[in-house]
Amino acid sequence: MTDDETADVLRETIDAYLTEVDPEDLDSDDLAWTLVSALRRARERQETRD
């Protein structure tokens, strides 16, 4: 995965997280694990394309 692809995945995930979560309920640990999951899914998709 290129840096641009990684940045795209992170940006999309952060945008979706901030859209879905009430600002008063923001949790950095939850966001971190959401990002980990998104990166894992992106890597798995890339592996199936290769």
GROMACS elastic network, one bead per residue, 0.5 to 0.9 nm:
[ bonds ]
;  ai    aj funct       b0    kb
    1     4     6  0.81225   500
    1     5     6  0.60245   500
    1     6     6  0.64711   500
    1    42     6  0.83645   500
    1    43     6  0.69947   500
    1    46     6  0.73340   500
    2     5     6  0.51351   500
    2     6     6  0.61911   500
    2     7     6  0.85778   500
    3     7     6  0.60570   500
    3     8     6  0.85432   500
    4     7     6  0.50727   500
    4     8     6  0.61559   500
    4     9     6  0.87134   500
    5     8     6  0.50390   500
    5     9     6  0.62889   500
    5    10     6  0.86631   500
    5    42     6  0.88990   500
    6     9     6  0.51982   500
    6    10     6  0.62006   500
    6    11     6  0.85247   500
    6    39     6  0.74321   500
    6    42     6  0.83986   500
    7    10     6  0.51205   500
    7    11     6  0.59362   500
    7    12     6  0.84852   500
    8    11     6  0.51170   500
    8    12     6  0.60450   500
    8    13     6  0.84380   500
    9    12     6  0.52903   500
    9    13     6  0.60615   500
    9    14     6  0.85452   500
    9    35     6  0.84093   500
    9    38     6  0.69372   500
    9    39     6  0.68148   500
    9    42     6  0.73137   500
   10    13     6  0.51332   500
   10    14     6  0.60242   500
   10    15     6  0.84745   500
   10    35     6  0.64892   500
   10    38     6  0.75646   500
   10    39     6  0.75253   500
   11    14     6  0.52208   500
   11    15     6  0.60566   500
   11    16     6  0.85494   500
   12    15     6  0.51538   500
   12    16     6  0.61247   500
   12    17     6  0.85395   500
   13    16     6  0.51366   500
   13    17     6  0.60237   500
   13    18     6  0.85591   500
   13    31     6  0.89402   500
   13    34     6  0.75428   500
   13    35     6  0.65429   500
   13    38     6  0.68557   500
   14    17     6  0.50146   500
   14    18     6  0.60643   500
   14    19     6  0.84605   500
   14    31     6  0.76611   500
   14    34     6  0.85572   500
   14    35     6  0.75766   500
   15    18     6  0.52608   500
   15    19     6  0.61287   500
   15    20     6  0.86894   500
   16    19     6  0.50535   500
   16    20     6  0.61563   500
   16    21     6  0.85750   500
   17    20     6  0.52469   500
   17    21     6  0.59597   500
   17    31     6  0.72484   500
   17    34     6  0.80626   500
   18    21     6  0.54393   500
   18    22     6  0.75549   500
   18    23     6  0.74041   500
   18    26     6  0.80597   500
   19    22     6  0.78534   500
   19    23     6  0.89855   500
   21    24     6  0.82462   500
   21    25     6  0.65230   500
   21    26     6  0.65174   500
   22    25     6  0.52258   500
   22    26     6  0.66395   500
   23    26     6  0.53993   500
   24    27     6  0.88807   500
   26    30     6  0.80010   500
   26    31     6  0.78751   500
   27    30     6  0.52656   500
   27    31     6  0.62187   500
   27    32     6  0.86279   500
   28    32     6  0.60104   500
   28    33     6  0.86692   500
   29    32     6  0.50533   500
   29    33     6  0.63434   500
   29    34     6  0.85662   500
   30    33     6  0.52834   500
   30    34     6  0.61103   500
   30    35     6  0.86610   500
   31    35     6  0.61979   500
   31    36     6  0.86530   500
   32    35     6  0.51557   500
   32    36     6  0.62886   500
   32    37     6  0.87568   500
   33    37     6  0.61534   500
   33    38     6  0.85370   500
   34    37     6  0.51964   500
   34    38     6  0.62123   500
   34    39     6  0.87076   500
   35    38     6  0.50226   500
   35    39     6  0.61340   500
   35    40     6  0.85214   500
   36    39     6  0.52558   500
   36    40     6  0.61814   500
   36    41     6  0.87164   500
   37    40     6  0.50696   500
   37    41     6  0.62056   500
   37    42     6  0.86044   500
   38    41     6  0.51707   500
   38    42     6  0.61540   500
   38    43     6  0.86381   500
   39    42     6  0.50211   500
   39    43     6  0.61280   500
   39    44     6  0.85578   500
   40    43     6  0.51734   500
   40    44     6  0.61800   500
   40    45     6  0.86609   500
   41    44     6  0.50587   500
   41    45     6  0.61582   500
   41    46     6  0.85786   500
   42    45     6  0.51250   500
   42    46     6  0.61835   500
   42    47     6  0.86693   500
   43    46     6  0.50155   500
   43    47     6  0.61672   500
   43    48     6  0.87414   500
   44    47     6  0.50663   500
   44    48     6  0.63766   500
   44    49     6  0.87925   500
   45    48     6  0.52565   500
   45    49     6  0.64352   500
   45    50     6  0.89039   500
   46    49     6  0.51188   500
   46    50     6  0.63471   500
   47    50     6  0.52116   500
